[in-house]
């Protein structure tokens, strides 16, 4: 039988892989900058739901139907972590430098480090808060600093809250529903939210170009199906405050992948940020294992 150490190690690898994928996807997301946002997200989550829902049906009769409370949590998760997150992110980037948005959203580990234990009726540990603080500083150094207006800062803050909700709202759902069902149900619930928004969007709907279609396929299959399953599998093994530390890998991998694609060397600040994030992950708590979700 797998030990607690094995569960923790598996969760650590899953969290790191999910955040690395997310960080490396920034270049792909930029390909869709001129495509209608709501329509693109509706297509993305429709594709993901078409893959995840059949997988959920193969899970057998275990927790096949969510309860009323679970349904409400799933809807809140889809409305905040998927729908509002994407719209607020786009609005923030239109009013604020990407560096500012990245630095604010990079505070997610610190927010999870405080809210995660409190929601579980535990006291946040000083060691965890120190590690989360190092992640935030490292992410800010890697991402850089910029300027923006009040609307952009408010939307970036809303994006931060939605990013935290994406994890915290899933925690009570995972023990009974499991990562596959939580991923499938939330992506399916996000589709009508984006579809209605796309219907009233003044931007004309058009067919995606070849590059945009490839980006949608990448985001729908790899970034939604694979990354969601990895992240929620990690949350079923790790406490959210521990898993949240790996959010520091997002700006780090985004900056490093951009440097590789552009054939440029990382800056000293990016290397310093990488060192701080690495130190934070090594400093993280040692006993953060959760009960594994159903197979």
TIZA-916623 format. One record per atom (N, C-alpha, C, O): x, y, z; residue in one letter. Coordinates in pm, whole numbers, plus 50000, padded with zeros to 5 digits. Example, Ala and Ser with C-alpha at 12.3 -4.5 7.8 and 13.67 -1.06 7.14 Angstrom:
! TIZA-916623
513194943150780A512304955050780A513204967050780A514244966850846A512854977550708S513674989450714S512905000350787S513415011450804S
***
This chain:
! TIZA-916623
500854988050000X500005000050000X500885012450000X501855013150076X500565022449915X501395034449909X501455041550044X500465042250116X502615046650076X502805053550203X502435068350188X502175073250079X502415075150305X502115089550303X503195097050226X502895106950158X504425092550236X505515099050163X505305097850013X505565107249938X504835086049968X504575084149826X503465093249777X503585099249670X502375094449856X501285103349818X501775117749809X501415125049717X502605121849906X503105135449908X504015137949788X503935148449724X504885128349757X505795130049643X505025130549512X505345138549424X503995122149499X503175122449378X502465135749364X502435141549255X501885140649473X501215153549468X502155164849434X501785174049361X503375164249486X504375174549457X504695174849308X504755185549248X504915163149249X505215162549106X504035167349023X504225174148922X502815163749064X501635168048989X501455183148995X501145189448894X501635189049113X501505203549126X502565210849044X502265220648976X503795205949049X504875212248973X504615211248823X504845220848750X504135199648778X503865197848635X502725206948589X502805212848482X501675208148670X500535216448632X500945231048620X500565237748523X501705236148716X502105250148713X503145252848604X503175263748547X503985243048575X504945244648466X504235245648332X504585253948249X503225237148312X502435237948189X501755251348176X501725257248068X501205256348287X500515269148284X501475280448249X501135289348171X502675280248307X503645290648278X504115290248133X504315300748071X504315278448081X504795277147942X503715280447840X504025281747721X502475281747882X501375284147788X501165298847755X500315302147672X501935307747818X501695321947797X501865326047651X501115334247599X502865320147586X503075323347445X501925318647358X501565325247261X501345307147393X500205302047317X498985310947339X498255313947244X498765315147462X497625323747492X497715336947416X496695342247373X498915342147399X499085354747326X498625353547182X498285363647120X498625341447126X498165339446989X496695343046973X496265346546863X495925342147082X494485344847077X494135359147116X492965362147143X495125368047120X494875381647168X493855389147084X493145397747136X493765386046954X492835393146867X491535385546844X490665390346772X491395373746905X490165365846886X489175369346997X489605371847110X487855369746968X486865372847072X487045364047195X487055351847186X487195370447310X487595363347431X486555352947472X486885341247488X485295357247488X484265348147537X484045336547441X483885325047484X484035339447311X483835328747213X484985318847216X484775306747208X486215324047228X487365315047234X487345306147356X487665294347348X486965311847472X486895303847593X485755293747586X485885282647638X484645297447523X483535287947508X483975275947424X483645264547455X484725278547317X485235267647235X486235259147313X486225246847305X487085265847389X488105258747467X487465249147566X487845237447571X486505253847644X485905245347746X484915235247689X484675224847750X484345238247573X483515228147505X484375216147465X483985204647485X485535219047410X486455208347372X486895200447494X486935188147490X487235207447602X487685200547722X486565192047782X486805180647823X485345197447786X484225189747841X483935177347758X483565166947811X484105178447626X483875166947539X484855155647568X484545144047543X486025159047620X487015148747656X486805143847799X486885131847825X486525153147892X486485149648034X485175142748075X485205133748160X484045146648018X482785140648060X482725125648032X482285118248119X483165120747915X483205106147897X484125099147997X483845087948040X485235105748035X486105099948136X485395099148271X485565089448345X484595109448302X483865109448429X482825098248432X482595092148536X482205095548319X481185084948314X481805071148336X481125061848379X483085069848307X483765056948324X484215054648467X484835044448496X483915063948557X484345062648696X483455053248776X483705050948895X482425047848714X481545038648786X480485046248863X480225057948834X479865039748961X478755045449034X479185053449156X478345059049226X480495053949182X480985060949300X480715075849287X481245082449198X479885081249376X479595095549380X479215100749242X479695111349200X478335093349172X478005096749034X477285110049024X477485117448927X476445113249120X475675125549114X476045134849229X476005130949345X476415147049196X476735156649303X475495159849385X474385159949332X475675162449512X474585166949597X474275181649564X474965187849483X473225186949626X472865200949603X474015210049645X474355219549574X474595207249759X475725215449807X476905214349712X477535224449680X477215202349667X478325200749574X478035207649441X478935213349379X476775207049396X476405214049274X476615229049286X477085235549192X476255234549401X476455248849423X477945252349425X478345262649370X478775243849487X480215246349488X480805245249348X481685253049312X480345235549271X480835233949134X480485246149049X481305250948970X479255251149065X478845263048989X479665275149032X480095283048947X479895276649163X480715287849211X482145286549160X482785296549126X482655274249154X484005272049104X484115275748957X485065282248916X483125271548878X483145274948735X482985289848712X483615295548623X482125296348794X481855310548776X483045319248816X483255329848757X483805314848915X484935322948962X486255318448900X486925326348833X486625305948922X487935301148879X488115300048730X489245300148681X487015298948654X487115297648508X486555310048439X487285316748364X485275313248462X484615324048389X485155337748429X485715344848345X485005341448555X485435354748599X486945356348587X487435367048553X487685345648616X489145346548608X489595351048470X490415360148458X489085344648365X489525347948230X489105361948188X489885369248127X487865365948219X487405379248180X488145390148256X488515400348198X488355388148386X489095397948464X490545398948420X491125409848416X491135387648386X492515387748339X492665395948212X493585404048200X491755393848116X491825401147990X491635416048014X492355424247958X490665419648098X490415433748128X491615440148198X491985451448169X492215432748291X493385437848361X494535440548265X495225450648276X494745431448171X495845433048077X495625444647980X496575450047924X494365448447960X494075459847874X494315473147943X494445483447877X494385473148077X494565485548152X495885486148227X496265496748278X496595474948233X497785474148317X498865466048248X498565457248167X500095468948279X501205461148224X501095446548268X500675443848381X501485437148181X501475423048221X502305420348347X501985411348424X503365428248367X504195426248485X503415428948613X503585421948712X502575439248611X501775442548729X500775431348757X500625426948871X500085426848651X499115416048668X499795403448721X499295396948813X500945400148662X501665388348707X502125389448852X502105379548926X502545401348892X503015403149029X501855401849129X502025396149236X500685407149092X499535406249183X499015391949191X498785386749300X498845385549076X498375371649076X499425362549140X499095351949192X500685366749136X501735358949201X501615358349351X502325350649416X500715366449408X500475365849553X499555354249592X499255352549710X499115346249494X498235334949523X498795325549629X498045321549718X500085321749625X500595312849730X500415318549870X500095311149963X500615331649885X500455337750017X498995337550060X498695335150177X498085340049966X496665339749997X496215325650035X495475323850132X496675315649961X496345301849995X496995297750126X496445289750202X498175303150152X498865299950277X498115304650399X498265298950507X497305315150383X496505320250495X495115314150496X494655309250599X494425314350381X493035309850375X492915294650383X491965289550443X493875287450324X493795272850326X493705267150466X492775259650495X494645270550556X494555265550693X493335270750769X492725263450846X492965283550747X491825289150819X490525281950783X489715279150871X490335278950655X489125271750614X489105257550668X488035251850690X490285251750690X490395238350749X490485238950901X490725228850967X490275251050957X490315253151102X491675249351159X491775243051265X492715253351085X494075251751131X494745265351135X494285274851070X495815266351210X496555278951219X497685278751116X498445269151110X497795289351036X498915289850940X500255289451014X500435296351114X501175281650964X502475280651028X503395291750977X503275296350863X504315296051063X505265306451025X506165301850912X506525309650824X506515289050913X507385283650808X506695284250673X507315287650572X505415281050671X504665281450546X504515295750496X504695298350377X504205304950585X504035318950544X505355324650493X505365332650400X506465320750554X507765325150506X508025319850365X508495327150278X507715306950345X507905301050212X507015307950109X507465310849998X505755310750146X504845317450053X505335331550022X505245336049908X505865338450123X506415351750099X507595351550004X507725360449920X508445341550016X509585340149924X509105337649781X509675342749685X508035329549768X507475327049635X506975339949573X507215342649456X506265348049652X505725360649602X506845369949557X506765375849449X507895371149638X509015379849602X509725374449477X510065381949386X509955361349476X510615355349360X509815357049233X510375359749127X508485355449243X507625357149126X507655371549077X507695374048957X507645381049171X507685395249133X509005398749065X509015406248966X510105393549115X511395396249054X511485390048914X512065396048823X510915378248899X510955371548769X510065378748669X510445380648553X508885382648715X507905388948626X508285403348594X508055408048482X508875410248691X509205424348672X508105433248727X507105428248779X508285446048716X507325455848767X506905465048654X507615466648555X505745471148669X505235479848564X504275489948623X504295492548743X503435495648538X502485505748582X501115502748523X500995495448425X500075508348584X498725506348535X497755515548605X498135522748698X496505515648560X495495524348619X494685516848724X494925505048751X493705523948783X492915518148892X492095506248846X492005496248917X491495507248727X490695496148676X491545483548660X491135472548697X492735485348606X493615473848588X494025467448719X494065455248729X494325475648820X494715470348950X493555462949017X493745452449077X492345468649006X491175462049065X490895448748996X490585438849063X490985448448863X490735435948791X491825425648819X491545413748827X493065430248834X494135421048869X493915415049008X494185403249031X493425423349101X493115418249235X491975408149229X492005397949298X490965411049146X489885401349128X490375388449068X489905377649105X491335389448975X491925377348918X492635369149024X492555356849023X493315375949116X493975369049227X492975361349312X493215349849346X491855367649345X490835360949426X490235348949353X489975338549413X490005350549223X489455339449144X490445327849134X490055316249135X491725331149124X492755320649121X492765312649250X492915300449249X492605319649363X492535312549491X491265304149500X491295292949552X490155309549451X488885302149455X488965289349372X488325279349406X489745289449264X489905277749179X490415265749259X490085254349227X491205268349361X491735257449445X490875255149568X490525243749600X490535266049639X489855264549768X488455258649754X488045250849839X487725262349649X486375256949630X486405242149590X485435234949611X487525237749533X487625223849492X487975214449607X487665202549601X488605219749712X489085211249821X487965202749883X488165190749898X486795208449919X485755199849977X485085190449877X484375181249917X485295192649747X484665184149645X485495171849611X484955161449575X486805173049623X487695162549574X487585149249647X487645138949581X487425148849780X487375135749846X486265126649795X486455114449789X485095132149758X483995123749713X483885122749561X483595112049507X484115133849492X483945133749347X485215129849273X485145123549168X486395133549326X487645130349260X488025140649155X487185148449112X489295140749114X489785150749019X489095150648884X488845161248827X488765138748831X488185138148697X486795144248696X486485152148607X485955140748794X484595146248795X484605161248822X483865168648758X485435165848914X485485180248942X485925187748816X485345198148784X486915182748746X487365189148622X486285188948515X486055198948447X485625177548501X484615176148396X483405185048423X482935192048333X482905184848546X481705192648578X481955207648568X481105215048518X483115212248615X483375226648611X483565231648468X483095242548434X484255224048384X484425228248246X483085228348173X482815237348093X482225218448200X480905218248137X480045230048183X479325235948102X480135233648311X479355244948361X479865258248308X479105267848297X481145258948274X481695271448222X481245274348080X481215285948038X480905264048004X480535265947863X479355275347846X479475285147771X478195272947912X477075282447893X477375296447942X476855306147886X478195297848045X478555311248093X479285319147984X478975330847960X480245312747920X480975319647813X480115320947688X480225330947616X479255311047660X478425311647540X477445323447546X477275330547448X476815325447662X475895336847677X476655350047664X476165359347600X477825350747723X478635362847713X479045365447568X479045376847523X479405354847496X479785356347356X478605361147271X478795368447174X477385356847308X476205360747230X475915375747239X475395381547144X476255381947352X476015396247369X477275404547347X477245416747361X478375398047313X479635405147289X479545412847157X479195406947055X479845425747158X479775433447033X480825429246931X480675432046812X481885422646975X482915418146880X482325407346790X481745397746840X482455408646658X481855398846566X482525385246578X483745384146587X481705374946578X482225361246585X482765357246448X482125359846346X483905351046445X484525346646320X485205333346340X485455329046453X485505326846230X486245314346237X487685317146277X488275326946231X488265308846362X489675311046400X490605308046284X490305299846197X491735314846284X492775311746187X493425298346225X493125292646329X494305293646140X494985281046168X495775282146299X495735273046381X496495293346317X497275295146440X496355295846562X496675290046666X495225302846549X494285303946660X493625290546690X493395287146806X493335282946587X492745269646608X493715260546681X493315253146772X494975260846642X495985252746711X496125257146856X496305248746945X496055270246880X496135275247018X494935270547099X495095266747216X493745270747041X492545266147112X492645251147142X492245246747250X493165243447049X493345229147073X494345226847186X494135218247272X495415234547185X496425233247292X495825236747427X495995229447524X495105248047433X494525252347560X493415242847606X493295240147725X492625237947513X491515229147551X491975215447596X491455210047694X492955209747525X493375196147555X494465195647662X494345188447761X495525203347642X496655202447734X496455211147857X496615206447970X496105223947835X496025233147947X494775231248033X494785234648151X493705226047976X492485223848055X492395209348101X492345206648221X492375200148007X492235186048046X493405181248131X493215176448242X494615182648080X495785177148149X496115185148274X496285179448382X496225198448260X496635206648374X495605206348486X495975205948603X494305206648452X493275205848555X493365192748632X493305192648755X493515181748559X493605168748625X494855167848713X494795162448823X495955173148665X497175173048746X496995181348872X497375177048981X496425193348858X496305202248972X495335196749076X495625196949196X494185191949031X493215186749127X493665173549187X493305170349300X494445165849113X495035153749172X496045157649280X496135151049384X496805168449255X497745173249357X497005178049481X497435175449593X495885185249462X495115190249576X494465179049656X494135180849773X494265167449594X493725156149668X494785149449755X494455141149840X496035153049734X497135147249811X497835157449902X498375153750007X497815170049862X498505180449938X497515190549992X496455192749932X497835196550104X497035207750154X497165219350056X498215220949994X496105227450040X496155238149940X497275248049962X497815253449866X497655250650089X498725260150114X500075254850066X500955262650030X500235241450066X501475235750014X501465235649863X502435239749800X500355230849803X500265230649657X500385244749600X500955246649492X499855254749673X499905268349623X501305273849606X501505283049526X502275268349678X503655273049663X504165271249520X505005278849473X503645261149452X504125258449316X503605268649216X504015268549100X502685277449260X502285288349173X503435297549137X503375304749037X504485297449218X505665305349186X506375300649061X507195307949005X506065288549016X506685283548893X506075289848768X506675289048661X504885296148780X504215301548662X505035312848599X505415311648482X505325323848671X506135334248607X507555329648576X508175334348480X508075320348657X509435315348634X509515307948501X510375310848419X508615298248481X508635290448357X508215298948237X508685296748125X507325308848260X506945317748151X508135325848103X508375327247983X508905331248200X510075339248163X511155330748098X511755334747999X511405318948154X512465310448100X512105304947962X512955304147874X510825301047945X510415295947814X510465307047710X510825304747595X510085319347751X510205330547659X511635333347622X511925336747507X512545332047718X513955334147688X514495323547593X515305326547506X514025311147609X514465300447519X513955302947378X514705301647281X512675306647366X512105308947234X512745320947166X512905321147044X513125330947245X513735342947188X515255341847182X515935351247138X515795330547227X517255328247227X517995339147304X519035344147259X517455342847420X518095352847506X518385346647641X517715337247684X519395351947708X519765346847840X518875353047947X518495364647935X518535345448053X517755351148163X518495362748228X519725362748234X517755372648274X518355384148341X518755380248483X518275370248536X519635388148546X520015385248685X518815385048780X518775376848872X517825393948759X516645394048845X515835381248827X515305375848924X515755376248704X515045363648681X515755352048749X515095343148804X517055351948745X517805341348813X517635342348965X517515332149033X517615354649017X517395356449161X515995351949199X515805345449302X514995355349116X513635350849142X513525335749140X512825329849222X514225329349046X514235314749039X514825308749165X514325298749216X515895314849215X516535309749337X515605311049457X515555302049541X514875322149467X513955324049579X512795314149573X512405308549675X512245311949454X511165302249440X511645288249477X510935280849545X512845284649432X513395271549465X513595270149616X513285259749674X514115280649678X514305280349823X512975278849895X512885271649995X511935285549846X510615284749909X510055270549899X509485265549996X510225264149785X509715250449768X510455240749860X509855231249911X511735243049879X512505234549971X512145237250116X512245228450201X511725249650144X511385253550281X509975249350319X509625249150437X509155246050220X507745243050243X507535232450348X508465225250383X506315231250398X506015221850506X506285207550465X506175203950347X506625199550562X506965185550534X505795176150557X505795165050504X504795180450634X503655171750661X502395178650610X501725185950683X502095176150482X500945182650419X500085172650344X499305176450256X500215159950377X499485149750303X498005150150336X497615151450452X497185148950232X495755147650246X495355133550210X496135126250150X494155129750246X493665116550206X493475116250056X492935125850000X493905105749988X493795105449844X492345105149800X491485099449867X492085111649685X490735111549629X490415097649574X491325089649552X489145094649551X488775081749494X489445079649359X489665089149284X489765067449329X490435064449202X489495067249087X489855065448971X
***
